[in-house]
Amino acid sequence: MRRSERESLESRSKITRRGLMLGAGQAAIVAVLGLRMRKMQLEQSEQYRMLAEGNSVKIRLIPPARGLIYDRNGVLIAGNEQNYRVTITREDAADVEQLLADLRRLIPLSDEDAADVLAEIRKQPPHAPVLVEDRLSWEEFSRIAVNTPALPGVSPEVGLSRVYPRSFDFAHVVGYVGPVSDYDLSQIENPDPLLRIPKFQLGKLGIEAKMEEVLRGHAGQRRVEVNSAGREMRELDRREGEPGATLQLTLDYRLQNFAHQRLGEESAAAVVMDVTNGDIMAIVSTPSFDPNLFVRGISSADYRSLMQDDHRPMADKSVQGLYPPGSTFKVVTALAALEAGVIGPEETVYCPGHIEMGGRRFHCWKRSGHGRVNVVQSLERSCDVFYYEVAQKVGIDKIAEMAKRLGVGVRHDLPMSAVAEGIAPTKAWKQERYGKEWRIGDTINSSIGQGYVLASPLQLAVMTARVATGRAVAPRLIRSRDGIEEPLAEAAPLGLEEDWLDHIRRGMISVVNGANGTARGARIVEAGWKMAGKTGTSQVRSAVVDNKSVPWEQRDHALFVCYAPVEAPKYAVALIVEHGGGGSSAAAPIARDILLYALADGLPPLAAYPAEQRGKIKAQQEALDLVDPETVTTTGRSRA
């Protein structure tokens, strides 16, 4: 039967719609396939090419440049130098032992060092690169770079390493860096991935250690293509890290160098402080050491030499060293007595040369006695009996309270290693420390800075600065970070009556300038630079015998604290010479010279010295190995 015309039209219409729908579906599929092919060919072509070739993408950390350290005038103290090195990554290498043998044909590597490298490679995860050798010469580095196609897993790298120009002067303050050890990692919770880079350098001592996180910076990253043989083919992406902060210290390079040279080979320490704001201008401990030895890997012989030296070059005597302050502590006892009202400024005490107490005789250093002396005279002549008498009336607890007020027995907040707290003893302290009661003899000994009293040169510098100003001046070592000045708060008044402080200062002026002053030989005669000070000689043995008749290590310590100019104090100095003998002869002249250098901002004129000393001083100045900062090699690299 034939379909009607209408049915035929409807049938043709259905066929046309199906065709359109089918065609549209086919077109959509073709479009999707086209887009996918485009994505694979254009956007993901590198990925598939690498898969086809057996290559892979690795993420490599870029160590940041370590922050630089400058002195207050912009002279580089700690910088960075370019370092060529080579590493091996186990997962990219075929036969590690054979690879290492091949590498040894290109660079000198001892059997012992090669064994260490193999042990390290086996210990580390397969993906972790292990340092084979650093500080390669350019020729050695080039030989490796040319042969890398035949050395799968070997990577020649260019990095930065720490360097300390004119290292000895700042070794104890700035410290040094060294490779991260397992112990270092065990001490850090969630260690920065940077610390797992082979031989990454971490601050080990001094400012380098205390300011580690500030100086370290943040790592960058680079994505690299590595072929199936472990060879790095090319860099796909790179994101630079952030270098560590630049620190500027309060130290003056030239003053630090002069103080170091003036102390020479003595086992000694000196601290110079700006009393107006607490800036540490110089802080020196001698003898010193070369921190570059530790960065490069110190030899057993060098390390043994440092450890066996009886002058202890590795010890920072300026902040770690604790010594009986001797008669420099009389400043504390005198102020405690004046504040307690047990003696007036003009009252006198009779010194017959000794006192008797509990069946024991306590001698004055002058066996014939000083006669009647007041506070000023007791300081000028350093009379011991005056302090024996007033200390018994004041009591040890008030003396300890005054000591802490002046900065002794207090750990000052400086970014240096092992800053000591010192000891300003009290009755409770002895009971807790030794389980014994305090005795009056302990008070007598403490009154002249012996017995249990211990102070560091830093604390004595703070004490002197506070006496000079009447304010709680606090020491400061970091001047700025990345050019931003560190906060500097105005020191609060100590709350001591000016009349008491005036008598103490008059006594210290007389110590140096009075007819009977114990440090008269160290006086300054330049107008406007007049100095005040206090000598100290602390015993390290009980027997009273002449220093020259006993071995060096049994001789007394020599101390001197001072400030100048007396009319408007600017700098305070504390200095100790271990086993140096008398404070007036061994410590005062050196402290005077350092103070004069600070006041003159360079070598002081001979006219500043007493006429009879100028010939000796001139010869002494000419013998010093002083360094002009402009001539120091600065291999530091500026911030990237």
C-alpha positions in Angstrom: 0.0 0.0 0.0 1.3 3.3 -0.9 1.9 5.9 1.9 0.1 9.2 1.6 2.0 12.3 0.8 1.6 13.6 4.3 3.1 10.4 5.8 6.0 10.7 3.4 6.7 14.2 4.5 6.6 13.3 8.2 9.0 10.3 7.5 11.5 12.6 5.6 11.3 15.1 8.5 12.2 12.4 11.1 15.1 11.2 9.0 16.5 14.7 8.7 16.3 15.4 12.5 18.1 12.1 13.3 20.7 12.9 10.8 21.3 16.3 12.4 21.4 14.9 15.9 23.8 12.2 14.8 25.9 14.7 13.0 26.0 17.0 15.9 27.1 14.2 18.2 29.8 13.2 15.9 31.0 16.8 15.7 31.0 17.1 19.5 33.1 13.9 19.8 35.5 15.1 17.2 35.8 18.5 19.0 36.5 16.9 22.3 39.1 14.6 20.7 40.6 17.6 19.0 40.8 19.6 22.2 42.4 16.6 24.0 44.9 16.1 21.3 45.7 19.8 21.3 46.2 19.7 25.1 48.4 16.6 24.8 50.4 18.0 21.9 50.9 21.5 23.0 50.4 21.8 26.8 51.5 18.3 28.0 53.9 17.5 25.2 57.0 18.0 27.5 55.6 15.6 30.1 54.9 12.9 27.6 58.2 13.4 25.9 60.0 13.0 29.2 57.9 9.8 29.9 58.8 8.5 26.5 62.5 9.2 27.1 62.4 7.9 30.6 63.0 11.4 32.1 61.5 12.8 35.2 61.0 16.2 37.0 62.9 16.9 40.2 62.5 19.7 42.7 65.9 21.2 43.9 66.2 23.6 46.8 68.2 26.8 46.2 70.1 27.7 49.4 69.7 31.4 50.1 72.7 33.7 50.6 73.5 33.9 54.3 73.0 37.4 55.8 76.1 39.6 56.0 77.4 41.1 59.2 79.0 44.6 59.3 80.5 46.8 62.0 78.9 50.1 63.0 80.8 51.9 60.1 79.9 49.4 57.4 83.1 47.3 57.4 82.4 43.7 56.5 82.9 41.2 59.4 81.2 38.1 58.0 80.6 37.6 54.3 80.1 34.9 51.7 82.5 33.6 49.0 81.8 31.5 45.9 82.3 27.8 46.4 82.6 25.1 43.7 81.5 21.6 44.9 80.3 18.3 43.6 77.5 16.0 44.9 76.2 12.4 44.2 72.5 11.4 44.3 72.2 7.7 44.8 68.8 7.2 43.1 70.2 8.8 39.9 73.4 6.7 39.9 73.8 3.2 38.7 76.9 1.8 40.5 77.8 4.3 43.3 81.2 2.7 44.0 82.2 2.7 40.4 80.9 6.3 40.0 83.0 7.4 42.9 86.0 5.7 41.4 85.4 7.5 38.1 85.1 10.8 40.0 88.4 10.2 41.8 90.2 10.2 38.5 89.1 13.8 38.0 89.7 15.3 41.5 92.0 14.3 44.4 90.1 12.4 47.0 91.8 10.3 49.7 90.8 6.7 50.5 89.5 7.9 53.9 87.4 10.7 52.4 86.0 8.3 49.7 85.0 5.8 52.4 83.3 8.6 54.4 81.4 9.6 51.3 80.2 6.1 50.6 79.1 5.7 54.2 77.2 8.9 54.0 75.5 7.9 50.7 74.3 4.6 52.3 73.0 6.5 55.3 71.1 9.1 53.4 67.8 8.6 51.5 68.3 7.7 47.8 67.0 11.0 46.6 69.3 13.1 48.9 72.4 14.5 47.2 75.5 13.8 49.3 78.5 16.2 49.2 81.7 14.6 47.8 84.0 17.6 47.9 83.7 21.3 48.2 86.1 24.3 47.7 87.2 22.8 44.3 89.4 24.8 42.1 88.0 26.1 38.8 90.0 23.5 36.9 88.7 20.6 39.0 85.2 21.9 38.7 85.5 22.3 34.9 86.8 18.7 34.5 83.8 17.4 36.3 81.3 19.6 34.4 82.7 18.4 31.0 82.4 14.7 32.0 78.9 14.8 33.6 77.3 12.9 30.7 79.4 9.9 31.7 78.8 10.4 35.4 75.1 9.8 36.1 74.0 11.1 39.5 77.0 13.5 39.8 76.2 17.2 40.0 78.8 20.0 39.9 77.3 23.0 41.8 78.2 26.5 42.6 77.3 27.8 46.0 78.3 30.2 48.7 80.4 29.6 51.8 81.0 31.7 54.9 84.2 33.7 55.2 85.5 36.0 58.0 87.9 38.7 56.9 90.5 39.6 59.6 89.0 36.7 61.6 90.8 36.8 64.9 89.5 40.2 66.0 85.8 39.1 66.0 86.0 35.3 66.5 84.4 35.2 69.9 81.7 37.7 69.1 80.6 36.6 65.7 81.4 33.0 66.1 81.4 30.7 63.1 79.2 28.3 61.0 79.7 24.6 60.3 77.9 21.7 58.5 74.6 20.6 60.1 75.2 17.5 62.2 72.8 14.8 63.3 73.0 16.4 66.8 71.9 19.8 65.4 68.9 18.2 63.7 68.0 16.3 66.9 67.8 19.7 68.7 65.4 21.3 66.3 61.6 20.5 66.1 60.5 20.4 62.5 63.8 21.4 61.0 63.9 23.6 57.9 64.4 21.4 54.8 67.4 23.6 54.0 69.2 21.9 56.9 69.1 18.6 55.1 71.1 19.9 52.2 74.5 18.3 52.2 77.0 20.3 54.3 74.6 23.2 54.7 76.2 25.6 57.1 74.5 26.4 60.4 75.6 28.9 63.0 77.6 27.1 65.7 78.8 29.9 68.0 78.3 33.5 68.8 76.0 35.8 66.8 76.1 33.2 64.0 74.4 30.7 66.3 72.2 33.1 68.3 70.8 34.9 65.2 70.8 31.7 63.0 67.2 32.0 61.8 67.6 35.7 61.0 70.8 35.1 59.1 69.7 31.9 57.3 67.0 33.3 55.0 64.5 31.2 53.0 65.2 28.6 50.3 64.2 29.0 46.7 63.2 26.2 44.3 63.9 25.1 40.8 62.2 22.4 38.8 64.6 20.4 36.7 64.3 17.7 34.1 66.5 14.6 34.9 66.9 11.9 32.3 66.9 8.1 33.0 70.6 8.2 33.6 70.3 10.7 36.4 71.7 13.6 34.4 70.1 17.0 34.9 68.9 17.9 31.4 67.5 21.4 31.8 65.8 23.8 34.2 62.0 24.0 33.8 61.2 26.6 36.4 63.1 28.7 39.0 61.9 30.7 42.1 64.6 32.5 44.0 64.7 32.4 47.8 65.1 35.2 50.2 68.6 35.9 51.6 69.2 36.3 55.3 69.0 39.6 57.0 72.0 42.0 57.0 73.1 42.8 60.5 75.0 45.9 61.6 76.7 45.6 65.0 77.5 48.3 67.4 81.2 47.3 67.3 83.8 49.6 65.9 86.2 47.6 63.7 89.3 49.7 64.4 88.7 49.9 68.1 88.1 46.2 68.2 91.4 45.6 66.3 93.3 48.0 68.6 92.0 46.4 71.8 92.9 43.0 70.4 96.4 44.1 69.5 96.9 46.0 72.8 96.0 42.9 74.8 98.4 40.9 72.7 99.1 37.4 73.8 97.8 37.9 77.3 95.0 35.7 78.5 92.7 38.6 78.9 89.4 40.3 78.0 88.2 43.9 77.5 84.8 45.5 77.0 84.2 49.1 75.8 80.7 50.5 76.2 79.1 53.8 75.2 77.6 54.9 78.5 75.1 57.2 76.8 73.2 54.4 75.0 74.7 51.0 76.0 76.3 50.3 72.6 79.2 47.8 72.9 82.0 49.5 71.0 84.5 46.6 71.4 84.4 43.3 73.2 87.6 41.3 73.0 89.0 38.0 74.4 92.6 37.0 73.9 94.2 34.9 72.6 91.8 34.3 69.8 91.4 31.8 67.0 90.6 31.7 63.2 86.9 30.8 62.7 87.6 30.1 59.0 89.3 26.9 60.2 86.0 25.6 61.4 84.1 26.6 58.3 86.6 24.8 56.1 86.8 21.8 58.4 89.4 22.1 61.1 92.2 19.5 61.2 92.7 17.3 64.3 96.1 18.9 64.9 94.7 22.5 64.8 91.8 21.5 67.1 94.1 19.7 69.6 96.4 22.8 69.6 93.5 25.0 70.6 92.3 22.7 73.3 95.7 22.2 74.8 96.6 25.9 75.0 96.6 26.9 78.7 95.5 30.5 77.7 92.2 28.9 76.4 91.8 30.7 73.0 88.4 29.1 72.5 86.9 30.6 75.7 85.2 34.0 75.4 86.5 35.5 78.6 84.5 38.7 78.1 81.1 37.3 78.7 81.7 33.6 79.7 84.6 34.3 82.1 83.7 34.8 85.7 86.2 36.2 88.1 86.4 37.6 91.6 86.1 41.3 90.8 88.5 42.2 93.6 88.6 45.8 94.7 86.5 47.0 91.7 83.6 45.6 93.7 84.2 48.2 96.5 82.1 50.6 94.4 79.1 48.3 95.0 79.8 47.9 98.8 80.3 51.7 99.2 77.0 52.6 97.5 75.1 49.9 99.5 76.6 51.4 102.7 75.6 54.9 101.7 72.1 53.9 100.7 71.6 51.9 103.9 72.8 54.9 105.9 75.4 53.0 107.9 77.9 55.5 107.0 77.8 59.1 105.8 79.8 60.4 102.8 82.3 62.2 105.1 82.4 59.7 107.9 85.7 57.9 108.5 86.8 54.4 109.5 90.1 53.7 111.1 92.3 51.2 109.3 95.1 49.7 111.5 96.0 47.2 108.7 93.6 44.4 109.8 90.5 43.5 111.8 89.9 40.5 114.1 86.7 38.5 113.5 85.8 35.1 115.0 89.4 34.4 115.9 90.5 35.1 112.4 92.5 38.1 111.2 91.5 39.8 108.0 94.3 41.9 106.6 94.3 45.1 104.5 96.5 44.9 101.5 98.6 47.6 103.3 99.8 45.8 106.4 100.7 49.1 108.2 97.2 50.4 107.7 95.7 53.6 106.0 94.7 55.4 109.2 91.4 57.2 109.1 89.7 57.2 105.6 86.3 58.2 104.3 84.5 56.8 101.2 86.5 58.9 98.7 89.9 58.1 100.4 89.0 54.4 100.8 88.5 54.1 97.0 91.5 56.2 96.1 93.8 54.0 98.3 91.7 50.9 98.0 91.6 50.4 101.7 90.2 46.9 102.6 89.5 47.5 106.3 87.0 50.3 105.5 84.9 47.8 103.6 85.3 45.1 106.2 83.8 47.4 108.7 80.9 48.9 106.7 79.9 45.6 105.1 79.2 44.1 108.5 76.8 46.9 109.2 75.1 46.8 105.8 74.8 43.0 105.5 75.3 40.8 102.5 71.8 40.9 101.2 71.8 44.7 100.7 75.2 44.4 99.1 73.9 41.7 96.7 70.8 43.9 95.9 73.1 46.8 95.0 75.3 44.6 92.9 72.3 43.4 90.8 71.1 47.0 90.5 74.5 47.9 89.0 74.5 44.9 86.6 76.6 42.3 88.6 75.0 38.9 89.1 72.7 39.6 86.1 72.7 37.8 82.7 72.7 40.6 80.1 70.8 39.9 77.0 73.4 39.8 74.2 73.3 37.5 71.2 76.6 35.8 72.2 77.2 32.2 73.4 77.1 31.3 77.0 76.7 34.8 78.5 77.3 34.2 82.2 75.1 35.3 85.0 77.8 35.8 87.6 77.2 35.5 91.3 76.0 38.2 93.7 75.8 36.0 96.8 73.1 36.2 99.5 72.4 34.1 102.6 69.7 32.2 100.8 72.0 31.6 97.9 74.6 29.9 100.0 72.0 27.8 101.8 70.5 26.6 98.5 73.9 26.1 96.8 75.9 24.6 99.6 73.4 23.8 102.3 75.4 25.9 104.7 74.6 29.1 106.7 76.2 32.4 105.8 79.0 33.5 108.0 80.2 37.0 108.8 83.6 36.1 107.3 81.7 35.5 104.0 80.4 39.1 104.2 83.9 40.5 104.9 85.4 38.6 101.9 82.5 39.6 99.6 82.9 43.3 100.5 86.2 43.5 98.6 85.1 41.3 95.7 86.5 38.0 96.9 84.8 34.9 98.3 81.7 33.9 96.4 81.4 37.0 94.3 82.0 36.4 90.6 81.5 38.8 87.7 82.3 38.9 84.0 84.1 41.8 82.3 80.8 42.6 80.6 79.1 43.0 83.9 81.9 45.2 85.3 81.6 47.4 82.2 77.9 47.8 82.8 78.5 48.5 86.5 81.0 51.3 85.5 78.6 52.8 83.0 75.8 52.9 85.5 78.0 54.5 88.2 79.1 57.1 85.6 75.6 58.0 84.5 73.3 57.1 87.4 71.1 55.2 85.0 70.3 51.6 84.3 72.3 51.5 81.0 71.8 48.1 79.2 74.4 46.7 76.7 73.4 46.5 73.1 75.3 44.6 70.3 72.9 44.6 67.3 72.5 48.1 65.8 70.2 47.4 62.9 68.6 44.6 60.8 68.3 45.3 57.0 69.0 48.9 57.7 66.2 49.3 60.3 67.5 50.6 63.6 66.9 48.3 66.6 64.8 50.0 69.3 66.8 52.0 71.8 65.0 52.8 75.0 66.2 55.5 77.3 67.8 54.1 80.4 65.8 54.6 83.6 67.4 56.3 86.7 68.9 53.9 89.2 67.2 55.7 92.0 70.4 56.5 93.8 71.0 59.9 95.4 73.3 62.0 93.3 75.3 63.0 96.3 76.2 59.3 96.9 77.1 58.8 93.3 79.2 62.0 93.4 81.3 60.7 96.2 81.9 57.4 94.4 82.9 59.2 91.2 85.2 61.5 93.2 86.8 58.4 94.7 87.3 56.9 91.2 88.7 60.2 89.9 91.2 60.1 92.8 92.2 56.5 92.1 93.7 57.7 88.8 94.5 61.3 89.4 95.0 61.6 93.2 98.4 61.8 94.9 97.8 58.4 96.6 95.7 56.9 93.8 96.5 53.3 93.0 96.3 53.9 89.3 98.0 57.2 89.1 100.5 55.8 86.6 97.7 55.3 84.1 96.3 58.9 84.2 95.4 60.9 81.2 96.8 64.4 81.0 94.9 65.6 77.9 92.5 68.3 78.8 88.9 67.2 78.4 89.7 63.4 78.6 90.3 63.1 82.3 89.7 59.5 83.4 88.1 57.9 86.5 88.7 54.3 87.5 89.1 51.6 90.0 91.9 49.0 90.3 91.3 45.4 91.3 93.6 42.4 92.2 91.8 39.2 92.8 93.5 36.3 94.5 93.4 32.8 93.0 95.4 31.2 95.8 95.1 31.3 99.6 98.8 31.5 100.4 100.2 35.1 100.6 103.3 34.9 98.4 104.8 37.1 95.8 103.3 36.6 92.3 106.7 36.2 90.7 107.5 33.2 92.9 104.6 31.1 91.8 103.7 29.5 88.4 101.7 31.7 86.0 98.4 29.9 86.6 98.6 30.7 90.4 99.2 34.4 90.0 96.5 37.0 90.9 94.1 38.3 88.2 94.6 42.0 87.4 91.5 44.1 86.8 90.7 47.7 86.0 87.4 49.6 85.3 87.2 53.2 84.1 85.2 55.8 82.3 85.9 59.2 80.7 85.7 62.1 80.3 84.7 62.6 83.9 82.9 65.9 83.1 80.6 64.2 80.5 81.1 60.4 80.5 81.2 58.9 77.0 82.9 55.5 77.3 83.3 52.9 80.1 86.0 50.1 79.9 86.4 46.9 82.0 89.5 44.9 81.6 91.0 41.7 83.1 94.4 40.1 82.6 94.2 36.6 83.9 97.1 35.9 86.3 98.5 39.3 85.3 99.4 40.3 88.9 98.4 43.8 90.1 95.5 45.7 88.6 97.4 49.0 88.7 100.4 47.7 86.8 99.0 45.0 84.5 95.4 46.1 83.7 95.1 49.9 84.2 97.7 51.0 81.5 96.0 48.8 78.8 92.5 49.9 79.8 93.7 53.5 79.6 95.1 53.1 76.1 91.9 51.4 74.9 89.8 54.2 76.4 92.0 56.8 74.9 91.7 55.2 71.4 87.9 55.4 71.7 88.0 59.0 72.8 90.4 60.0 70.1 88.7 57.8 67.4 92.1 56.5 66.4 95.6 56.4 67.8 95.7 58.9 70.7 98.2 61.8 70.6 101.3 61.3 72.8 100.3 64.6 74.5 97.5 62.6 76.2 100.1 60.7 78.2 102.3 61.8 81.1 105.6 63.2 79.7 107.8 60.5 81.2 105.7 57.8 79.4 105.6 59.2 75.9 108.8 57.5 74.6 107.6 54.1 75.8 104.1 54.7 74.4 105.4 55.7 71.0 107.4 52.5 70.7 104.4 50.5 71.9 102.1 52.1 69.3 104.6 51.5 66.5 104.9 47.8 67.4 101.1 47.2 67.1 99.9 45.4 64.0 96.9 47.6 63.3 94.7 47.1 60.3 93.2 49.7 58.1 89.6 48.5 57.3 90.0 49.8 53.8 92.7 47.2 53.1 90.8 44.2 54.4 89.7 41.8 51.7 86.0 41.7 51.6 84.9 38.7 49.7 81.3 39.0 50.9 78.6 39.1 48.3 75.8 41.7 48.5 72.3 40.5 48.9 70.8 39.0 45.8 
